C-alpha cells in the first residue's frame, strides 16, 4: 500500500514543485508515492535545477526527508544519479552532521 502524504509532505512537495499548484497526481492518474522522485524525473529540468529546488528547503525539512529515506519511505536510490548526488551535496552543506548516515545507507562512500 502506498504511503499517504502528510500535510508536511504536501508542503514540502509544493515548495519543491510550485508549478504543479498543489497537484499530487501523476500523469498516469495516481498520487505520487514519493516527494523527491517526481521532482527528479518529471519536474526539474536538470540536476542543477533539482539542486536549486532542494536548497530552498529548511534544515528541518531536509532532515525530515533524510529520516524518511532512512526508513525507506522516501526513494533516494530511484532519483536520477546526478540528482541523488545533488541531494547528498545539499545535506553535506546544510546538515553535515547527518551526511554520513545517508552515505552509509546508500553505500556510496
C-alpha positions as CSV (number, residue, x, y, z in Angstrom):
1,X,0.0,0.0,0.0
2,X,1.3,3.5,-0.9
3,X,2.3,5.9,1.7
4,X,-0.3,8.6,2.3
5,X,1.2,12.1,2.2
6,X,1.0,14.0,5.4
7,X,0.4,17.8,5.4
8,X,4.2,18.2,5.9
9,X,4.8,16.0,2.8
10,X,2.4,18.1,0.8
11,X,4.0,21.4,2.0
12,X,7.5,20.2,1.0
13,X,6.3,18.8,-2.3
14,X,4.6,22.2,-3.1
15,X,7.8,24.0,-2.1
16,X,9.8,21.8,-4.5
17,X,7.3,21.9,-7.3
18,X,5.2,25.1,-7.1
19,X,4.4,25.0,-10.8
20,X,2.1,22.0,-10.1
21,X,-0.1,24.2,-7.9
22,X,-0.7,21.5,-5.4
23,X,-1.4,18.7,-7.8
24,X,-0.2,15.4,-6.3
25,X,-1.5,13.2,-9.1
26,X,0.9,11.8,-11.7
27,X,0.2,11.8,-15.4
28,X,-0.8,8.1,-15.0
29,X,-3.6,9.1,-12.7
30,X,-2.2,8.0,-9.3
31,X,-0.9,10.0,-6.4
32,X,2.9,10.3,-6.3
33,X,4.4,7.7,-4.0
34,X,7.4,9.9,-3.0
35,X,8.3,13.5,-2.8
36,X,11.7,13.6,-4.4
37,X,11.4,11.1,-7.3
38,X,8.8,13.0,-9.3
39,X,10.8,16.2,-8.8
40,X,13.9,14.4,-10.1
41,X,12.2,12.6,-13.0
42,X,9.4,14.9,-14.2
43,X,9.7,18.4,-12.8
44,X,13.4,19.5,-12.5
45,X,14.8,20.5,-15.9
46,X,18.4,19.4,-14.9
47,X,20.4,18.2,-11.9
48,X,21.3,21.9,-11.3
49,X,17.6,22.8,-11.2
50,X,16.9,19.8,-8.9
51,X,19.7,21.0,-6.5
52,X,18.4,24.6,-6.6
53,X,14.9,23.3,-5.6
54,X,16.4,21.2,-2.7
55,X,18.4,24.1,-1.5
56,X,15.2,26.0,-0.8
57,X,14.3,23.6,1.9
58,X,14.9,24.4,5.5
59,X,17.3,22.2,7.5
60,X,14.2,20.8,9.3
61,X,12.6,19.8,6.0
62,X,15.9,18.3,4.8
63,X,16.2,16.3,8.0
64,X,12.6,15.1,7.6
65,X,13.3,13.9,4.1
66,X,16.5,12.2,5.2
67,X,14.7,10.4,8.0
68,X,12.0,9.2,5.5
69,X,14.8,8.0,3.3
70,X,16.5,6.1,6.1
71,X,13.1,4.5,6.9
72,X,12.7,3.5,3.2
73,X,9.7,5.8,3.0
74,X,11.4,8.2,0.5
75,X,13.2,6.8,-2.5
76,X,16.7,8.3,-2.9
77,X,18.1,5.4,-4.9
78,X,15.3,6.0,-7.5
79,X,16.4,9.6,-8.3
80,X,18.4,10.3,-11.4
81,X,22.0,9.6,-10.4
82,X,23.1,13.2,-10.6
83,X,20.1,14.3,-8.5
84,X,21.0,11.7,-5.9
85,X,24.4,13.2,-5.6
86,X,22.9,16.7,-5.6
87,X,20.7,15.7,-2.6
88,X,23.8,14.4,-0.8
89,X,25.7,17.7,-1.6
90,X,22.9,19.7,-0.1
91,X,22.8,17.5,3.0
92,X,26.7,17.9,3.3
93,X,26.3,21.7,3.1
94,X,23.3,22.3,5.3
95,X,23.3,19.5,7.8
96,X,26.8,18.0,7.7
97,X,26.4,16.1,10.9
98,X,23.8,13.9,9.1
99,X,25.6,13.3,5.8
100,X,27.4,10.2,6.9
101,X,24.0,8.5,7.6
102,X,22.7,8.9,4.0
103,X,26.1,7.9,2.5
104,X,26.2,4.8,4.6
105,X,22.6,4.0,3.8
106,X,23.3,4.3,0.1
107,X,26.7,2.6,0.3
108,X,28.3,5.1,-1.9
109,X,31.2,6.5,0.1
